[in-house]
Structure formats: C-alpha cells, structure tokens
Amino acid sequence: MKTSPLVIGNWKMNPTSVSLAKKLASDLKKRLARMTGTDVVIAPPYPYLETLRAVRSESKSFALGAQNVHDEKQGAHTGEVSIPMLESFDVTHVIVGHSERRAAGETDTEVNRKLLSVVKSGLTAVLCVGETKRDHAGHYLTTVEGQIRAALSSLGKAKLGAVVIAYEPVWAIGTGENATAADVHEMRLFIEKVLADIYGRTYATRVRILYGGSVNAKNARELFVEGTVRGFLVGGASLKAGEFIDIINATRT
Ligand code: PEP
C-alpha cells in the first residue's frame, strides 16, 4: 500500500511541440534528481510519451501517466488508445473521468468501464471527481458521492489500493480560484467516509486522495497540510518546471 505523497502533472494539450515537451521534461528530470519522498507522475499528450520515456531513461525520477484511455484492448475505435499501448510506453497511471472529458460527454458508466480495465491491467487509476458548483444545501456532496459510487461499481476491495481519487471541483480548474483548505479537508473526510461505507474503514484508507484545481506554489503548502490530502493533480502550474517543483516540495514533510 502506497502512503507517500503523490503529485501528478496533467499537461493536457500542452506544450505545442515535441521539442518543448522534451525541454520541459529534461528540466524537470534535472530538478527532481535532488528530491525524494514524493511520487511524481507526468501525464503528457500521447504523442510525447516516447520522448518523455527517453528523457527519463534510467533515472525513474518521475513516472508516466496518460490523460485518458479506451477500455477495450484493441479494435475498431478510431482515434482511441488502449491500455496495452500505454503499457508499451511504461505508463503506470491513467487519469479517468477528468472533468474536461466529462464535459465532452463522458458518462459515469464509461468512467467505470475505464477504471475497471485500468485496475485489472495492474495500472493505477486516477479517478477525478468534483462538483460544477457549490451550494449551501450540500448537493455537491451528493454529486461527488454519486461519481465515486458509479466509478467504483463492481470494483472489489482487494483492488482498491490501485485507485487514487483526485477531488477536482470543476469551478476551480484553470480558473485561479482554488478551494479553501477547509473545503478540501471536509471533502477528504467525506470521500473517505463514502469509501468506508462501501469497503470498510481499513480498505478506505488505502486510497490516496488528492486535490486539484488552481494549485500553485503559493497555495500548495496550506492545501496539503490543512487540506489533509496526500498530494495534488496539477494542470497549468505543471507546465512551469520551477513552480511544479515548488508544489512537489510543499508535499515533503
Ligand atoms: C486539472 O486539469 O486537472 C487541473 C487541476 O488544472 P489546473 O491546475 O490548471 O486548475
């Protein structure tokens, strides 16, 4: 069971060329060589995976992630990428259910199929959940609970250690408006309670819970300590090597 902090950089559809991707990855590798204690995953666009794998080479200073995947192994699925393809590039983590994909039409059922396939293959699934807006009646909690229950449907407890949950309120993604540390703490407890209801407390604590949404070098330490999460899923700030390193540093105790 992994308990070390985890920071994942989701590069989304950036940077604009493979040479820029190589430069960013090389810079990160250099800076990460002096750091230990936090697991770091970079999820670049698919076409850059081979370049990042080569940059990382033996150093293993970061692991490779994918931003999405198809749940079937092969077949007539134009434009899709399978788990065996990702494995051939040494990908170990796959983001499922990112809000930008949900906004493009991905359903809870599809997220569930992807998560089950990822975990069955022995990779780690990084499940993204989060409400689009907050309300005083607490409906956002119901939304997050529904997403978790749907995504984990028919996942046995023995496989729970292969799941990471990233709480990513949609209103905080790419907006510069992060959730407060108190909000994050409340949600971390809530997610653990939902997991405990399904799997029991012992198994619930096997899931590393991250926060994502406008994390930067300035707010990371407070979100980590007072938000009581195990790390972060970082979008925009993961494209600046110095800032990303500062965020990783904020998770080192
Ligand atoms: C994300 O896309 O998962 C994310 C958290 O983005 P940002 O850090 O830019 O808000």
Boltz pocket constraint, residues with backbone or C-beta under 6 A from the ligand:
constraints:
  - pocket:
      binder: B
      contacts: [[A, 10], [A, 168], [A, 172], [A, 173], [A, 174], [A, 175], [A, 212], [A, 213], [A, 214], [A, 215], [A, 233], [A, 234], [A, 235], [A, 236], [A, 237]]
      max_distance: 6.0
